[in-house]
C-alpha cells in the first residue's frame, strides 16, 4: 500500500525480478488516491517471505510502502466460493449514506455462506452506491434472499437489488 | 466490477427500475389443429386440455425467471392456430362454444388474453372462416379473454374488399354489444393486411402456418428507456440526427438482448422452442412509457405537427437496426406502436386536436402496425368505416408491410367525448372522422383490389 504516484508497479515488479521471481497474477486498485496491489509470484526455494517483504519495501522511498508477504497455498474450498457463473449474482444498493449499511448487507450474506467475489462502494454527493458480485450457492432460495435484502433496504431507506449476472452480460456485451 | 464497470451495472439497474424496461409479453404459441373433430364437444374438450396442459407452467416459470433477473414480465399470453380451421365442419354456434371453452381454459391457468380466434381471408373465405367471422360480435361480448383477428389483405393477394366491408359491420356490431364498456369488445379485434405469423402482441397474436407445435415469442417494451436515454443525452450535448439514431440503436440493442435472454430461458424451462423477439416499442398509459413522449423529446412540441411522421420514421428505423444487431431471432411486428388510448401523450394530443386521424394514418406508413386503439364516433356508418380500413390496408399492401386497424366506434359518444377502456388499454378522446358518408359508392364495388405491382418502385 502507498500513496499513489507513477512508477509504483514498475518498482514493485523490479523488486520481484531482483529475487528471480515470476509474477503469476496481479491485481491493483486505487481508492481515493491510495494505491494497493496484491500479487502472486513464483520464487526459487531459497527466497523467504521476509526477504521478499524487505526487498519490495526498499523499492520505495523510506517509509513509503507498507508491505506484507506470506507463502501462498491454493485453497481447496475456493471452487465453492468462486464457482460457476450460473450462480453469480450482482447486488446493487443505492440511497442515502449511513453507518452500518455495508456491515448489515455483508452479514446477511455471510450467515448464508454467500461469498462476495468483488465489492465496491462509492459516494456521489450524499448518495451511497454499493455494487457487489456474489456467489449464491444452489441450495439458497433466491426469492427469499431478495426479500430479505429488500427488508434491509427498507430499514435503511436504501434500494437493494439482486439480479443474475447474465442480465448485465445481455445488456452490456456484444 | 469483474468484467463490468459500475456505470454499466447501474445503467442496467436504472433501465429496469426507473425507465420501465420490462418484457411486455411472453406469448406461448400452441398448435391446436390436431383437435379438429366433427363432434363439437370432443373438439372443445381436446382444445381445453391442450391449452391447459401446454400452458399451465407458463405463469410460474415466468415469475421465477422474472425474479432471477429482476425484470418484470408484464403479460403472459397464449396464441393459438387460426381457429377458423377447426370450424370447417361447424356453424356459428360451435364457434361461440369453442370461444367460451378457450375463455374457460385461460381462466383456469390465469392467462389474461388468448389470441387465435382468427381467419385469413385476403383472397376469399371458406365456410369455417365465415362461421368464425359471423360469430365475432357474440364471442367478444360474451367472453373475457379471447382475442380475434382477421387478415383481409396481403401484398401478394391484394385486398378482399368484401371482407373489409364485412369486418366494418362486425366491428360496429361488436362495439354495440359492449356499449356499456364504451365498445371495448372492438379493442379485442384487429383487421390486418400482411398479418405476421409470429406476432406476440395482442389482440393480433396467433400461431401461423410454418410455426412449430409450441413456441415462445417475446414482445419487449422500451419507450421509457429510449425516452430517458435521449433526454439525458440531449440535456448534456447537442446531437445531430445521426447521433440521435445511434443513441436509439444502442438502447434498442440492450432492450432486445433482455428480451432474447428471457425468451430463451422461458422456452428452455417449458421444454419448447424459442421463436422470436418482437422489437416493437409498446407504450403503456403510464407517464414516462410513451412513444408520443419520445416525439416530444425530439422536439415535436405538439404531436401531430409537421415533422411527426419523420420523427416516427427515424425512431422506427433506428429501433430495428439496433434490435437486429442484438438478435438473429427477430420477428413479429417489430416497430414503434402508436396505439392512441394506450399512450397517454398520444391520447392527449388527440384530445387537443393536435393529432388527427389523417396524420395518424400517415405515421402508420412509416411505423409498425396501423390505426391502433383509436376511438371514433359510435354513429359511424359501415361504408365509411370500411373505407377507413381500406385506406389503411392499402398502405400495408402497397408498401409490403403489416398494417392493421383496431378501431373502436364508441356507442352513444361523439367526437371529443372520452372513451375509457381501463388497465393497459387506457382511455382516449374520440377522433372525428373526416366527411363520413362520402365513400359508400366506392366500397360497394366489392370484390378484390388486385395485388400491387412489385417493381418500378417510385
HADDOCK unambig.tbl for C-alpha pairs under 7 A between the chains (distance, minus, plus):
assign (segid A and resid 118 and name CA) (segid B and resid 1 and name CA) 6.34 0.50 0.50
assign (segid A and resid 118 and name CA) (segid B and resid 2 and name CA) 6.98 0.50 0.50
assign (segid A and resid 143 and name CA) (segid B and resid 67 and name CA) 6.73 0.50 0.50
assign (segid A and resid 162 and name CA) (segid B and resid 70 and name CA) 6.92 0.50 0.50
assign (segid A and resid 163 and name CA) (segid B and resid 68 and name CA) 5.94 0.50 0.50
assign (segid A and resid 163 and name CA) (segid B and resid 69 and name CA) 4.69 0.50 0.50
assign (segid A and resid 163 and name CA) (segid B and resid 70 and name CA) 5.25 0.50 0.50
assign (segid A and resid 164 and name CA) (segid B and resid 68 and name CA) 5.78 0.50 0.50
assign (segid A and resid 164 and name CA) (segid B and resid 69 and name CA) 5.09 0.50 0.50
assign (segid A and resid 167 and name CA) (segid B and resid 69 and name CA) 6.07 0.50 0.50
assign (segid A and resid 167 and name CA) (segid B and resid 258 and name CA) 6.69 0.50 0.50
assign (segid A and resid 168 and name CA) (segid B and resid 9 and name CA) 6.52 0.50 0.50
assign (segid A and resid 168 and name CA) (segid B and resid 12 and name CA) 6.67 0.50 0.50
assign (segid A and resid 170 and name CA) (segid B and resid 254 and name CA) 6.98 0.50 0.50
assign (segid A and resid 170 and name CA) (segid B and resid 257 and name CA) 5.22 0.50 0.50
assign (segid A and resid 170 and name CA) (segid B and resid 258 and name CA) 6.06 0.50 0.50
assign (segid A and resid 170 and name CA) (segid B and resid 261 and name CA) 6.96 0.50 0.50
assign (segid A and resid 171 and name CA) (segid B and resid 12 and name CA) 6.89 0.50 0.50
assign (segid A and resid 171 and name CA) (segid B and resid 254 and name CA) 4.38 0.50 0.50
assign (segid A and resid 171 and name CA) (segid B and resid 257 and name CA) 5.93 0.50 0.50
assign (segid A and resid 171 and name CA) (segid B and resid 258 and name CA) 6.49 0.50 0.50
assign (segid A and resid 172 and name CA) (segid B and resid 8 and name CA) 6.72 0.50 0.50
assign (segid A and resid 172 and name CA) (segid B and resid 254 and name CA) 6.95 0.50 0.50
